[in-house]
Amino acid sequence: MLDDEKLKELNAQRSSLVIYVNGKFQSASEPAVSAFDHGLLYGDGVYEAIRKYGSNIFRLDDHLDRLYESARTLRINIPMKKSSFAEIIRETVDRNKLADSYIRVVVTRGYGKMGVDPRNCIAPTVLVMAEPRDPLFSQSPKGIKAKIVSIRRIPRWSLDPRAKTLNYLNQVLAKCEAIESGFEEAIMLNEEGFVSEASTENLFIVRKDKLQTPSLSCGILEGITRRVVIEIAAQLKIKVDETNLTPHDLYNAEEVFVTGTAAELVPVVDVDGVQIGEGKAGQTFSKIREHFLKLVYGT
Ligand SMILES: Cc1ncc(COP(=O)(O)O)c(C=O)c1O
């Protein structure tokens, strides 16, 4: 929990920020969303997390493509073209004079009457926020400890994890279980017992100089960082298998790492108390991460 001091600090930082809310820019300290918004009432909406490195909003088009796909699955019509949305995101970052930063884009079904019936809502709520944010797990630069939690990733036939929705209870509960057990991150299995992903990252292992990662059919978010890692591996002539993995594959991997916009690339040095490889960032990981950092800054 944030103590009073930390909360004061956070609010002070945010008081100088400007956010986009439904067609206008306002102070981040002002209220933005109605108590009757279906995003709040039901987690009924979609979002994207994007990073800006220097002047480069990394893979903005890919993030917008995923946002619009997620919204389509939820039958939410985003009330503008992707090009206009991209302009709003750029303007939000520019107005806050932010270089390296973390951008959050949220589209909910909007304000309306109570009740899950989508016809109860008038129009989507669109929010864009940006602020500086250190990579997740930057306090553990040597790698993190992860637990394979008991809670399973939501099955594709219930809510396809490829849609990045506001409903993250599955991941929140997974994270709670990992933290309560003394681990930093949760790894979830799918309904068949195959590895799916971490709470907000995709997962890779290295075995015999080859990368392996759960395939999309394992019920995962199709991560943009995951895609970038696969592209970097191709450049480095490292073979990548998108496949089914079990806990056995993780315990016996030479390297395990997770990838995501918030975390970037982070080695996992312990799974369920089993040391992975030499218990530190591996060579393949380090090579890929070095390329990743060059790529995000456009160098
Ligand atoms: C469930 C889940 N998996 C994977 C990822 C990584 O996706 P990306 O690399 O696009 O950030 C995220 C990111 O938020 C996520 O929420």
The ligand as an SDF file (V2000), in Angstrom:
LIG
                    3D

 16 16  0  0  0  0  0  0  0  0999 V2000
   -1.6180  -10.0900  -20.0630 C   0  0  0  0  0  0  0  0  0  0  0  0
   -0.4900   -9.4450  -20.7720 C   0  0  0  0  0  0  0  0  0  0  0  0
    0.3780  -10.2070  -21.4610 N   0  0  0  0  0  0  0  0  0  0  0  0
    1.4170   -9.6710  -22.1250 C   0  0  0  0  0  0  0  0  0  0  0  0
    1.6420   -8.3070  -22.1150 C   0  0  0  0  0  0  0  0  0  0  0  0
    2.7850   -7.7320  -22.8920 C   0  0  0  0  0  0  0  0  0  0  0  0
    2.2820   -7.0690  -24.0360 O   0  0  0  0  0  0  0  0  0  0  0  0
    3.0630   -5.8700  -24.6930 P   0  0  0  0  0  0  0  0  0  0  0  0
    4.3950   -6.3800  -25.0390 O   0  0  0  0  0  0  0  0  0  0  0  0
    2.2690   -5.5340  -25.8980 O   0  0  0  0  0  0  0  0  0  0  0  0
    3.1130   -4.7800  -23.7030 O   0  0  0  0  0  0  0  0  0  0  0  0
    0.7650   -7.4740  -21.4110 C   0  0  0  0  0  0  0  0  0  0  0  0
    0.9690   -6.0340  -21.3880 C   0  0  0  0  0  0  0  0  0  0  0  0
    0.3080   -5.2950  -20.7180 O   0  0  0  0  0  0  0  0  0  0  0  0
   -0.3300   -8.0560  -20.7270 C   0  0  0  0  0  0  0  0  0  0  0  0
   -1.1900   -7.3000  -20.0360 O   0  0  0  0  0  0  0  0  0  0  0  0
  1  2  1  0
  2  3  1  0
  2 15  2  0
  3  4  2  0
  4  5  1  0
  5  6  1  0
  5 12  2  0
  6  7  1  0
  7  8  1  0
  8  9  2  0
  8 10  1  0
  8 11  1  0
 12 13  1  0
 12 15  1  0
 13 14  2  0
 15 16  1  0
M  END
$$$$
